[in-house]
Amino acid sequence: MVSFDAREPGTPAATWAADPRLAAVPLDPRLPGGDGPLLVLAAHADDETLGAGALVAAAARSGRRVTVVVVTDGTASHPASPTTTTAVMGDVRRREARAALDELGPGIRLVALGVPDGAVREHRAAVRERLAELVEELAPTLVVSTWRGDGHRDHRVLGELAAEVAAAADPAPELYEYPVWMWHWATPGHPDVPWTQLVGVAVPEEARRAQQDALARYVSQVRPLSGRPGDEAVLRPDFLEHFAGDRELFFRAAPAADASGAAGPGAAAGTTASDPARFDEAHARRPDPWGVTTRWYERRKLGLVLGSLPDERYGAVLEIGCSIGVVTRALADRADHVTALDVSPVAVERARERVADQPHVRVDRADASDGLPEGRWDLVVLGEVGYYLEPAALAALLDDVAGALTPTGTVVACHWRHGADDFSQSGDDVHAALAEAAARAGLARVVQHVEADFLLDVVSRDGRSVAERTGLR
């Protein structure tokens, strides 16, 4: 289970140190970014010191111009504390950040954006605008940010924004991303750890001592807030061990493909299914980016989708948004012909490999919102794709799908309900749009499955139940 509470036990630093890949991470022999300005982005005060403090100290002490941006206000640091208010805690965290930067080196500029804790996504546009202003003002040769894959929503969104802003700059700075929570929730063998992107930066002992002194300035995090029984520090000593080595580790990742937000999982709101770079990066980083083959949640959901299909077998099947082809392969066992589409060339190649032994399956790189393949379809599958489209584009696609069904054609749709940073609308909105499109086209709902996590709907031109279709009644 992914945990973002450093008061809870996580993966020990010794477990990471025991993996030979950690020692084999290549070292960047120079201080990255040359001698130009350095811009460091922290989702929360202390992220910069945990993940990049020694790098910042070495840069500042070498005379480089260093600016640190702390995006959130720190007010959610101690939500259950009876001894302090959120306003007081926000002030405490700002003062601690200033004191920590003073330990790291002289003249480090602090920019505090004051976004509420946990709400970087909701303030995405404003944060991006301010970061773009700073990049234009400073012309940094290196941008260092929280890692997009760190799991924590604020870390992820800030990493995406860093990639977007870096890509839009001319010239584009180098981009380093530092993990914080990965060391806690992941293990060395976790599939979400992209070992090939890791690079190490060796830091002088003086810079390392400065980083440890800076961490000590975050008193509210490294010490219990009160002397009451049971009170404990936000950052456990064994968590801090991950950040006490003789080098700092970063993911040296490419900036976003463009400034529009095509930045990998969790791209900017407004991303549509026609942004292949957003999905290409996700598939290039991991062979199964959404854990479709490994997570019980995904395997169970696939079973429910297949079990909801009212007919045992279909003639022509169209799957929109096939990703790596796991659902495609399952549909192949129940259809005479399957056409699967995805906007990502990387995903299409993976899907083709998966169904290479199925001559009746075709996988094409295509954007269904630009038009469907010619033909009539007995079954159309829309899985986890509708919310990448703006409402008007989704409505148009659903009308096209309804118009391309055979006289007994069926549509099955399944979508996550909790939202994500790159969705243009929610899963509930998608299924509401499907209900409206079905009403316009005279399709009947034959299955509806509702859970806290996802919605599953099946609508069809044939409104009979499975019992009626199979002659049981």
N, C-alpha and C positions, 0 to 999 in steps of 0.2 A: 504494500500500500504506500502511495506517495504521501510523505509527511512534510509539512512546512512548519513544524513546531520543534525548535531546537532544544526545548526542555524535555523532549521525548528521545529515547535512545534511537540512534540511527546506525548506519554502517560505520564501524570503527575506522579510524585513519590507518590503523595497522593492516586492515584488510586491503585497502587500496595500495599501501606500500608493498605488500607481499606480491602483488601482481607484477610480473616482469615487464609488462608493457609500460608501466608508469616510469620505471627507470630508463626505458628506451625512448621516451618522448624526446624528439629532437629539440636542442636548445637554439634559440635565436642568439647568435653571438654578439649582436649589437643591441643597443637600446632601441626598440622599434620606433619608427617614425622619424629617425634622424634627430636633428636638434630643433625642429619646428615646434609650434604650440601643441600641447596635449589637452584633449577634451575628454573628461571622464564622466560617465553617466551612471548614477546610482538610483535605483528605484526607491530605496529607503536609506536613510542615514545609517551608516556602518557598512553597507554593501561595498562601497568604494575601498574601505580600509581592509575588509575581509578579503576581497577578491583581487585587488590591484594596489594595495597600500604600499608595498615595497617598490613597485614600479613607479608609483607617483612620487615616493620619497627620493628615489634615484634620479628621476627626471627633474624634480624641483631643486635638488642639491647640485645638479649639473648646470643650473641656470635657465632651464627651459621654462617657458610660460605655461602654467598649469591652471586649468579651470575645472572645477568639480561641480556638477549639477546634481542636486538631490531633488527628486521629483515629488515625493510624497511628504506629508507633514508630520508623520510619526505619531499621530494621535491614537492609533489603534494598538500601540505597543503593549499596553497593560489594560485590556478592556474590563477585566474583573477587579481591578485594584480599588479598594475602598479609601486609599490614601491620596489619590490624585485625580484631577479632572482631565478630560481630553485637552482642554486649552493649556493647562499647566504642562502636560506631557509634550505637547507640540513645542512649547518654548524650551523645555528641557532638551529635547532632541536636537533643536537648532543650535543651542549653545554647545552641546556635546560635539556636533559635527564641526563647528568652528574650532573647538579646542583640539579635536583629532587632526584636522588639517594643519594646524599650527605645529603639531608634533611632527607631521610628515615632512614639512619643509617650509621655507620662507616664501611669502608672497603668493600663496595658493588662493585663488579666487573661489569663493563659494557662491553659487546661485541656487537659491531655494525656491522651487516653483509652488509649493504649498498645496499640491493636489491631495485630496483626502486619501488616506491609506486604502488600498484595495480598489481604487477607482481610476487607475491610469487609462484603462480602456474607455471609460465613460468620458474622459477628458482628452481623448487621443488627439483630436484635431488641434486643440490649444497647445498641447505639449509639443506636437510636431512643429507647429508654427514657431514656437519659442526656440526649439532646437535648431531649426533651419536658420533663424536669425543669428544664433550664436555661432554656427558654422560659418556663415557669411562674414560675421564680424571678426572671428578669430583666425579663419583659414587654417585649421589644425592639420598637421601632417599625420596625426594618429588620433582616432576616436576609440575609446575603450568603454564598453557597456556591459550590462548584465547579459547573460547568454540567453538566446531565444529558446533554447531547449531546456531551461532550468526548471520548467514545470509551474512555478509560481506565476500567477497571471500577470502581476505587475512587472516581474522580471521579463516575462516573455514579450509583453507588449512594448516595453521600453527597448528591448533588443531589436524588435522589428522596426521601431521608429528610427533607431540608430542606423540600421541598414538602409532604410529608405533615404534618410537625410544624407548619409555618406555617399550614396549612389548619385544623388542629385547635385552634389558639389562638383565644382570644376576648378582645380583638379580634385579627384576623389581621394580622400585620406585613406590610409590603412585602417582596417577595422579589426579590433581584437574584442572578443567577448569572454567574460570571466564567469565560470560557474560558481555558484554559492550553495544552492540547495542540492545539486546533483550529488555532491559528496555525501550528503545525509541520506537521501532516499534511494539512490541507486547503489548497485554493486558493480564491480569491475566487469562482470559479464552481462550486465543489463543491455538489451538490444538498443536502447536509446542513447547509449554513450558512443559518440562518433570518434573513436580513438585516432583515426587517421587525420583528423583536423586539429589535434592537440599540438601545441607548441609551448615550450618552456622558456622562461626568461630568468636567467641567473641574476641575482641582485647582490650588491655588496652587503657585507655584514652590518654596516652602519644603517643602510636602508631597511634591513630586516628588523633591527632594533627599533628604528623609528616606527615601523608598522606596529610592532607589539606595544610600544608606548602609546600610539594613537588608539589602538583598541581599548587600552585601559581607560581612555578618556570617555568611553561610552559606558559610564557607570551604571546607567539605568538598564543596560543590557547584560553586562558581565557580572553584576552583583545583585543580590536580592534587593528589591525595592524597599522592603521594610524588614524589621527584625522579627516579624511575627513567625510563629511556628508554621512550618510547611511552605513558607515563601522561598522561592528559588530564583536564580538568575534566568533571564530569557535565553541566553546563550550558554549552554553547558560547557564545562571545560573540555569534555571529549569532542564536542562539536568544534571548538576553537582549535583543536589539534590539527584539523585539516588545513589550517592557514598559518602554520608555524614552521614550514620547511625552508630550505635554502634556495628555493626558486618558486616562481609563480607560474601557474598554468593557464593558458588561454586557448579558446577555439579561434583559430585564424580563419574566419569565414569570409566569403565574398559578400560585398554589399548587395542590397536588393537589385533585381534585374533592372528596375527603373524606379522612378520616384512615385509611381502610382500605388505602391503598396504590394507588389508581387514579391513577397519576402519570405516565402516558406509558410509553414503552418502558422495560422493566426495572422494573415496579412490584413491590410487595412480594411475597415468597413467600406463597403461599396465594391469590393472585389466581386467579380462575376465568374461564372464557369468558363468564360473565354480567356481567362488569364492563365495560360499554361505554365508560365514560369513559376507561379506560386505553387503549383502542384509538382512540377518537375523537381524543384529543390527538395520537397518533402520526400519524393520517391528516390531521389539520388542519395539522400542522407541515410535512409533505412530501406531495406527491401520490403518491409511491411509496415509503413509509417503509422497506421492506425491499429496495429495489432489484431487484424482480422483473423489471422491464423493462430494466434497465441492466447488471446484473451477469452475467458469463458463468457464474458458479456457478449462479445461479438459472435462467438460460435453459437450461443443460445439464440441470439437474435436472428441469425441466419436460419436456424431450425424453425423458428416461428414464422419467418417470411415464407419459407418453402412450404410449411404446413398450412399456411393460410390460402394457398393457391387453390381455387375451387375445382380445377380440373387436374386429373392425373398427368395428362400429357397435352402438349401444345404443338401447333404447327410452326408458325413463325413468331419468334420472340425478339424483342428489341430491349436491350439494357442500356440505359443512359447513365453514364458515370461509372464505368466498370472498374476503375482503379487497377489493381494488380490481377483481377480476374478470378477471385475466389468465388463470388456469386455466379459469375459466368460459367465456371466449371460445373457448379451444381446444376445450373439451368440446362446445361448440355445433356444431362441425363434424362431430361423430361421434355425435350423439344426435338422437332425435326430439323429446324434451322435456328441459329442464334446469331444475331448481329449485336455486337457490343461496341459502345462508343466511349471515348474519353478524350479530353483536351490535351492531356499530357503525353508527349511522345515517349517519355521514360516509362510511364504506366502502361502504355499500349504495348511496348516491347515485353514488359513483364507478363502482361496478360496473354500475349501470343505464345510465350514460352509455356505458360500454364496449360493452355488448351491445344498445344501443338499436335497432340494425338487425337484431336476431335475435328475431323475434316468438315463437319457440318457447322462449325463455329467460325465466325469472322469477327475480327477485332479491328476497328478503324479509328484513326485519330480524327475526331470531328467534334464540333460544338453543336449540340442539338438545338440550341437557341437560335442558330443561324438557319435551321431547317432540318427536317427529318430525312433519313434515307427514303428513297422511293419504295413503295410497297404498302401492303396492309398487314397489320400485326394482330395476332391472336392474344399476345400478352406484351405489355410494356412495363418495365421495371424501373422505378425511380427511387434509388436508395441513397440517402444522405447527400443529395445534390441540389434539391430545390432551393435551399436557403442561400446558396451562393448567387442566386439571381435576384435582381431587383424585382419588386412586385409586378410591374407591368410586363417585364420579360418573362417571368414565371407564368403569368396568366396567359400570355400568347403561346408559350410552349405547351401548356396544358390543353389549350384549345386545339393546337396542332395534333397533339397526341390523340385526343378524343376523335378528331376527324380522320385519323389514320387507322382506327380500329376496324377489325372485321365485324360482321353482324353479331358475333358473340364475344367480341374482344374484351379483354380485362386489363385494368391498370392496378399495379400494386405499388404503394409508396410507403417508405419507412424513414423517419427522421428523428434525430436527437432533439430533446426538449430543453436542454440547459443552455443553449447558445454557445457561441465562440466569437473570438475577436474578428474573424473574417466573414461572418455571416451578414448578409444584407437584410435578413429577416429571421424570425424564429421558426422552429419546427412547427409550432402550433399555427403560425401564420401560413406556412406552406400547406398544411392539411385543411385549413379553412379555405384557402384558394382552390384546393383540389375539390372540396365539396361544392364550391360555387361553379367550377368548371363542369363537374359532373351534372349538376342541375341544368346548366345550359345545354348540355349535350344529351340529356335524358338517360344518364347512366345511373344504375342503382348501386347503393352500397351493399355489399354482401358480407364483408368482414370489417370489424373495427376492433382493434386491440389497443388499449390505453394503459400505459405504465407511467410512473414518475419520470422515467428516463427517456422513453421514446414513444412515438405514435406509429401505428401500423394500420393502414386503410387499404381495402380492396374494393374497387368500383368496377362495374361491368355492364355491358349491354345486355347480358343475360342475367336477370335478377334472381334466377332460381337458386335455392340452397343446394348444398352438396348432396343432401339426401334426394332432392328432386332430380338433380342431374344424373344420379346413379340409379334411379328407379326404386329407391327405398320408400318413397311416398309420392 
